[in-house]
Amino acid sequence: MKVLNGKVALAALLVASTAGAQESKAGQPPTAQQARKAAVQDAVTLPKATVLELKNGAKLLLVEKHEVPLVAFSAKVRGGALGDPEGKEGLSALTAELLQKGAGKRDAQQFAEAVDSVGGSLAVSPGREALDVYGQFMARDTALMVELLSDMLMRPRFDAAELDKMRERMVSELAAQKDGDLRGLIGTYFQAFHFGAHPYGRPMSGSESSLATLKREDVLAYAKAQMGGDRLILSVVGDFDAKKLAKQLEAALGGWARASTPAPVASPTQPTKGRRVLLVDKPDATQTYFWAGNTGISRTDPTRVDVNLANTVLGGRFTSLLNTALRVKSGLTYGAASAVMANTQPGPFAISSYTKTESTGQALDMALGVLSSYRKQGMDEATLASAKAYVLGQFPPTLETGLQIASKLSELAFYGLDASDVDEFAAKVGSADKARIQAAIQRVVPAQDDLTLVLIGKASDIREVARKYGTVTEMSITDPHFAPQAPSAKK
């Protein structure tokens, strides 16, 4: 499904414009009847899981899959960046990194060697609303997998020296991003400017300002407040006996205390009214990077399949309207795309591209023109049939491996969804008609008067261009924050 959760790297917004290059260009677009037939043939169903809840509140989902001697798992620990105290943004991301740097009886090197020596994998990824832990081991090493996972979650070392190294690395990586390809960073500016004080506006990986304040005491406090058995959703898929593994997991994780605070919950988000423009000055820039959008939908929105199809046509594949206009026909960019980033509350919907400084106005006008035309006209039957075929073709490969299935099970449990999200996906795609899609477009694609725009580039050359699109707020790329600070908040 192309509706993305908040965890997905923001650079994925542009990746969509090139990832679809493998899309078939031969032959005529499929008919509506062919699309419905494909929906039936390509239907994917989730395997039924054994579901258990431990006394501490941890939820386990176990699926036996004996085709290959592998065991994969995906875990979510509810909280994520929502649990970062104000001014300590990036704390959850730093904690996620340190969880991998030693636990239990093993220091960082010994922990890594324990995983590598058996050809396993084990990693932690910070997210907007949860920490994601995932890995894969040979079936014969399941006991070691359980030991390492429980050590990581329950007995992390949080070594001070490792913390200092990791914090410095995170600051260096941020500086490198600001000095290099900004496609992976402009989304952080967009969300900070668009959502403001809402938790969705805070940088998940921190800022230069917040990272500098983080100490070991902060990590320990975060772990106590935001990590515990009641926050855990763990899905395991692979070559094991479910009853035996359930006993192993209960023995290993059943004693994990509950988090000391209630899980943080994001407050509702709403689309904004009016136009707002943020210009981030990078004096040495030779290109302008831009995002334009508003608030979209949540992960549980009942129209998410229709929004998926609508987004596919606008900017979710290589032959999308945006990429065709800005890259294929005009050559103004190497990529243009759109994306819907869905969390428990509606996240951003945005279009994105980049272009040479001198063609900033032309590219922005073209992108916004495509957006406006699409909102008014929608798509014809042939385009809808093509989008259905594309989405149906892209979906099955996302649920082929044990790790992919485990990740989907944990995701669904996290959002309170059931297997119908997967099992009925193809049927919902196949049954979509123009009226449904047009309603989704009208709902999610913002009107021209209600847009948040963020531009990063050489301000002296594009300032007047930016003013064409609304009242401009300006800041420097060297500012240690991702949005202009109120005067009272400045040091």
MOFENSUL-V446151 format. One record per residue. N is the residue number from 1. RES is the residue in one small letter. SS is DSSP state (A for helix, B for strand, O for the rest). PSI is psi in whole degrees, -180 to 180 (* if undefined). D_LAST is the distance of its C-alpha to the last C-alpha in whole Angstrom. Layout:
{{N RES SS PSI D_LAST} {N RES SS PSI D_LAST}}
//
This chain:
{{1 m O 135 44} {2 k O -7 41} {3 v O 117 39} {4 l B 147 36} {5 n B 172 34} {6 g O -19 31} {7 k O -27 31} {8 v O 138 33} {9 a O 138 31} {10 l O -22 29} {11 a O -17 31} {12 a A -19 34} {13 l A -37 34} {14 l A -24 35} {15 v A -33 38} {16 a A -29 40} {17 s A -22 41} {18 t A -25 43} {19 a A -26 44} {20 g A 8 46} {21 a A -21 48} {22 q A -5 51} {23 e O 137 52} {24 s O 135 55} {25 k O -1 56} {26 a O 147 60} {27 g O 179 62} {28 q O 155 61} {29 p O 146 59} {30 p O 150 60} {31 t O 169 62} {32 a A -39 60} {33 q A -43 63} {34 q A -37 62} {35 a A -41 59} {36 r A -40 60} {37 k A -42 62} {38 a A -35 60} {39 a A -40 58} {40 v A -44 60} {41 q A -35 61} {42 d O 8 58} {43 a O 134 57} {44 v O 137 55} {45 t O 144 55} {46 l O 140 53} {47 p O 149 55} {48 k O 133 55} {49 a O 148 53} {50 t B 121 54} {51 v B 128 51} {52 l B 149 50} {53 e B 125 48} {54 l O 166 47} {55 k O -28 47} {56 n O 1 44} {57 g O -7 43} {58 a O 138 43} {59 k B 129 45} {60 l B 135 47} {61 l B 117 48} {62 l B 131 51} {63 v B 118 53} {64 e B 132 56} {65 k O 101 57} {66 h O 9 59} {67 e O -38 60} {68 v O 151 58} {69 p O 59 57} {70 l B 151 53} {71 v B 122 51} {72 a B 150 48} {73 f B 154 45} {74 s B 127 42} {75 a B 146 40} {76 k B 132 37} {77 v B 106 35} {78 r B 137 33} {79 g O -73 29} {80 g A -145 28} {81 a A -18 24} {82 l A -24 25} {83 g A -1 24} {84 d O 126 21} {85 p O 153 19} {86 e O 133 15} {87 g O -7 13} {88 k O 30 16} {89 e O 138 17} {90 g O -6 20} {91 l A -43 21} {92 s A -37 24} {93 a A -41 25} {94 l A -41 24} {95 t A -43 27} {96 a A -42 29} {97 e A -42 29} {98 l A -25 30} {99 l A -25 33} {100 q O 1 34} {101 k O 51 34} {102 g B 135 36} {103 a B 150 38} {104 g O -132 41} {105 k O -3 43} {106 r B 134 42} {107 d B -175 39} {108 a A -47 37} {109 q A -44 40} {110 q A -36 43} {111 f A -46 41} {112 a A -40 41} {113 e A -36 44} {114 a A -38 46} {115 v A -49 45} {116 d A -33 46} {117 s O -21 49} {118 v O 11 51} {119 g O 27 49} {120 g O 179 47} {121 s B 144 43} {122 l B 122 41} {123 a B 161 37} {124 v B 135 34} {125 s B 127 32} {126 p B 143 29} {127 g O 173 29} {128 r O -41 27} {129 e O 4 29} {130 a B 157 31} {131 l B 132 32} {132 d B 127 35} {133 v B 131 37} {134 y B 156 40} {135 g B 176 43} {136 q B 137 46} {137 f B 160 49} {138 m B 149 53} {139 a A -35 55} {140 r A -16 56} {141 d A 22 53} {142 t A -40 52} {143 a A -41 52} {144 l A -42 49} {145 m A -47 47} {146 v A -41 47} {147 e A -47 46} {148 l A -41 43} {149 l A -46 42} {150 s A -38 42} {151 d A -46 41} {152 m A -44 38} {153 l A -39 37} {154 m A -25 38} {155 r O 47 38} {156 p B 147 35} {157 r O -35 34} {158 f O 51 30} {159 d O 134 31} {160 a A -41 28} {161 a A -41 29} {162 e A -38 29} {163 l A -46 26} {164 d A -44 24} {165 k A -43 26} {166 m A -41 26} {167 r A -43 22} {168 e A -38 22} {169 r A -41 25} {170 m A -40 23} {171 v A -42 20} {172 s A -41 22} {173 e A -37 24} {174 l A -43 21} {175 a A -39 21} {176 a A -39 25} {177 q A -42 24} {178 k A -26 22} {179 d A -8 24} {180 g O -136 28} {181 d O 116 29} {182 l A 5 27} {183 r A -31 29} {184 g A -5 28} {185 l O -25 24} {186 i A -30 24} {187 g A -33 25} {188 t A -42 22} {189 y A -42 20} {190 f A -50 23} {191 q A -38 23} {192 a A -42 19} {193 f A -42 20} {194 h A -47 23} {195 f A -15 22} {196 g O -125 19} {197 a O -11 18} {198 h O 148 22} {199 p A -28 22} {200 y A -15 24} {201 g A -7 20} {202 r O 139 19} {203 p O 122 19} {204 m O -38 22} {205 s O 6 22} {206 g O 172 18} {207 s O 170 15} {208 e A -33 14} {209 s A -48 11} {210 s A -38 13} {211 l A -34 16} {212 a O -21 14} {213 t O -10 14} {214 l O 131 18} {215 k O 171 20} {216 r A -37 24} {217 e A -34 24} {218 d A -42 22} {219 v A -44 24} {220 l A -41 27} {221 a A -39 26} {222 y A -46 25} {223 a A -40 29} {224 k A -42 30} {225 a A -34 29} {226 q A -2 29} {227 m O 132 32} {228 g O 169 36} {229 g A -33 39} {230 d A -14 39} {231 r A -6 36} {232 l B 131 39} {233 i B 120 41} {234 l B 121 43} {235 s B 133 46} {236 v B 131 48} {237 v B 129 51} {238 g B -159 53} {239 d O 85 56} {240 f O 167 57} {241 d O 120 58} {242 a A -40 56} {243 k A -42 58} {244 k A -45 57} {245 l A -37 54} {246 a A -41 53} {247 k A -40 54} {248 q A -45 52} {249 l A -38 49} {250 e A -41 49} {251 a A -36 50} {252 a A -37 47} {253 l A -11 44} {254 g O -23 46} {255 g O 4 45} {256 w O 120 41} {257 a O 157 39} {258 r O 154 38} {259 a O 150 34} {260 s O -9 32} {261 t O 157 31} {262 p O 150 32} {263 a O 135 31} {264 p O 145 28} {265 v O 131 30} {266 a O 137 28} {267 s O 160 28} {268 p O 151 30} {269 t O 155 29} {270 q O 153 31} {271 p O 148 31} {272 t O 158 29} {273 k O 147 31} {274 g O 174 30} {275 r O 137 29} {276 r B 134 25} {277 v B 128 25} {278 l B 126 22} {279 l B 118 22} {280 v B 114 20} {281 d B 122 21} {282 k O 94 22} {283 p O -29 24} {284 d O 7 27} {285 a O 142 28} {286 t O -4 31} {287 q B 158 31} {288 t B 129 30} {289 y B 138 29} {290 f B 149 29} {291 w B 146 29} {292 a B 132 30} {293 g B -157 31} {294 n B -164 30} {295 t B 137 31} {296 g O -115 34} {297 i O 166 36} {298 s O 169 36} {299 r O -26 38} {300 t O 8 40} {301 d O 131 41} {302 p O -17 45} {303 t O 18 45} {304 r A -33 43} {305 v A -42 46} {306 d A -40 47} {307 v A -38 43} {308 n A -49 43} {309 l A -43 46} {310 a A -42 45} {311 n A -35 42} {312 t A -45 44} {313 v A -41 46} {314 l A -50 43} {315 g A 21 41} {316 g O 9 42} {317 r O 170 44} {318 f O -39 45} {319 t O 21 48} {320 s O 164 45} {321 l A -44 45} {322 l A -48 42} {323 n A -36 43} {324 t A -44 46} {325 a A -48 45} {326 l A -28 42} {327 r A -58 43} {328 v A -49 47} {329 k A -40 48} {330 s O -22 46} {331 g O 24 44} {332 l O -15 41} {333 t O 168 39} {334 y O -5 40} {335 g O 138 39} {336 a B 139 38} {337 a B 175 38} {338 s B 157 37} {339 a B 151 36} {340 v B 119 35} {341 m B 105 33} {342 a B 129 34} {343 n O -164 33} {344 t O -30 34} {345 q O 160 32} {346 p O 127 33} {347 g O -163 30} {348 p B 147 30} {349 f B 130 33} {350 a B 150 32} {351 i B 155 34} {352 s B 148 33} {353 s B -175 34} {354 y B 154 33} {355 t B 170 35} {356 k B 149 35} {357 t A -44 33} {358 e A -17 36} {359 s A 19 37} {360 t A -51 34} {361 g A -41 35} {362 q A -44 39} {363 a A -43 37} {364 l A -44 35} {365 d A -43 38} {366 m A -44 40} {367 a A -45 38} {368 l A -30 37} {369 g A -42 41} {370 v A -44 42} {371 l A -47 40} {372 s A -46 41} {373 s A -41 45} {374 y A -39 45} {375 r A -36 44} {376 k A -44 46} {377 q A -23 49} {378 g O -143 48} {379 m O 156 51} {380 d O 177 55} {381 e A -41 57} {382 a A -40 57} {383 t A -40 53} {384 l A -43 53} {385 a A -39 56} {386 s A -42 54} {387 a A -41 51} {388 k A -47 53} {389 a A -41 54} {390 y A -49 51} {391 v A -43 49} {392 l A -32 52} {393 g A -31 53} {394 q A -24 49} {395 f A -49 49} {396 p A -40 52} {397 p A -12 50} {398 t A -5 47} {399 l A 42 49} {400 e O -40 52} {401 t O 164 50} {402 g A -40 50} {403 l A -40 46} {404 q A -41 46} {405 i A -44 48} {406 a A -42 46} {407 s A -41 43} {408 k A -41 44} {409 l A -44 45} {410 s A -39 42} {411 e A -48 40} {412 l A -43 43} {413 a A -39 43} {414 f A -43 39} {415 y A 4 39} {416 g O 25 42} {417 l O 163 45} {418 d O -173 48} {419 a O -20 50} {420 s A -24 51} {421 d A -35 48} {422 v A -49 50} {423 d A -33 53} {424 e O 3 53} {425 f A -50 51} {426 a A -41 54} {427 a A -39 56} {428 k A -37 53} {429 v A -48 52} {430 g A -31 56} {431 s A -6 56} {432 a O 136 53} {433 d O 175 55} {434 k A -39 53} {435 a A -44 53} {436 r A -44 51} {437 i A -40 49} {438 q A -37 48} {439 a A -40 47} {440 a A -41 44} {441 i A -46 43} {442 q A -32 43} {443 r A -41 41} {444 v A -39 38} {445 v O 118 38} {446 p O 150 36} {447 a O 158 38} {448 q O -28 37} {449 d O -10 35} {450 d O 73 33} {451 l O 141 31} {452 t B 126 27} {453 l B 135 27} {454 v B 128 25} {455 l B 135 25} {456 i B 123 24} {457 g B -166 26} {458 k O 102 26} {459 a A -38 24} {460 s A -26 26} {461 d A -23 30} {462 i A 7 29} {463 r A -45 27} {464 e A -35 30} {465 v A -45 31} {466 a A -36 28} {467 r A -19 29} {468 k O -23 32} {469 y O 2 31} {470 g O -180 29} {471 t O 128 26} {472 v B 131 23} {473 t B 134 20} {474 e B 145 18} {475 m B 171 16} {476 s B 149 16} {477 i O -21 18} {478 t O -9 15} {479 d O 133 12} {480 p O 6 12} {481 h O 176 12} {482 f O 4 15} {483 a O 153 15} {484 p O 139 13} {485 q O 143 10} {486 a O 146 10} {487 p A -38 9} {488 s A -18 8} {489 a A -9 6} {490 k O 142 4} {491 k O * 0}}
//
